[in-house]
Amino acid sequence: MGRKYRLPLEIIGIILALIWLSPFYLLIINSFKTKREIFGNTLKWPESFNLDNYIEAFRELDFLRTFFNSVLITVISVAVIIIFSSMAAYALSRNKGKMSAFLFMLFVGAMLIPFQSVMIPLISLFGKFDMLNRPGIIFMYLGFGCSLSIFLYHGVLSGIPRALDEAATIDGCNKFQVFWYIIFPMLKPITVTVAILNTIWIWNDYLLPSLVINQEGMETIPLRMFFFFGEYTKQWHLALAGLTLASIPVIIAYFFAQREIIKGVSEGSVK
C-alpha cells in the first residue's frame, strides 16, 4: 500500500474509533453527574468527579449479591455451552454423511430463529416442569448458544486432519480420550472466542432472566438495573454508574483475550 493512501486511511480509522468510543464517553462522564446536570447537557464535562453515584448505585443494586448471581449463571452457562458444543461439532465433523450434514445445517438454521418467536411456549413449557430457576435458565442458554458455537467449532475442526485421531486410536485411545486429550487442546483459540462471545451475551441479557428468574435475591445485574427506571422517574445518574460497574468485568476479560478472539473467529469462519 502506497504512502499516499496511508494518511487518509489513518484519518478514517481515527474518525471511526472516535465514533465507536463516543457511547463510552457519554456513559462514563454522565455517570459522575447529578440528574440535573445530565438533563442540562449530556455532552458537557461534569462539574466535579465525585463517587456518590457509584456508592449509591452499588448499594441500590445490592451489587455483591447480583454480581455473584451474574457470575454464577454466566460461568456455568458458558462452560456447559463449550463442553456440549465442542463435542457436538467434533461428532459432526468426523462422521461424514447426509445425517451429519442435515444436523449441522439444522444448527446453522437455528441461528436465524428469533427468541421472541419461541419465548411464550418456551416459558410455558419450562413452567410446567418447575424449571423457572437457575438450572432452567442455564439449560435455555445452552439451547440458544450452542448453534453459533457449533458453527465456529465445526469450522476449525474441519481443518484438523483425521490422521491425528487415527494415530491416537492406534496408540490405544478411545474416542473420548482422543477428543479431550488430543483435539480439544488444539481448539484453544476458538474456545476463547466462544467463551467471550457467550459471556458478553449472557452477562448483558435482560429479557430471558426477566422471564425466568422471578425470585427475590436471584436477580442478575441487568435485571436489577431495571429498578432504576420507574413509572414516574428515571434515575439516569445511578443507572449509568451501575452500567459502568457492570461493564468493567467483561471489558477486562475482552482485553486479556482479544488476540485469541480474533484468531479464533478467523479460523472458524475461513476453514
Order of alpha helices (4+ residues) and beta strands (2+ residues): alpha-alpha-alpha-alpha-alpha-alpha-alpha-alpha-alpha-alpha-alpha-alpha
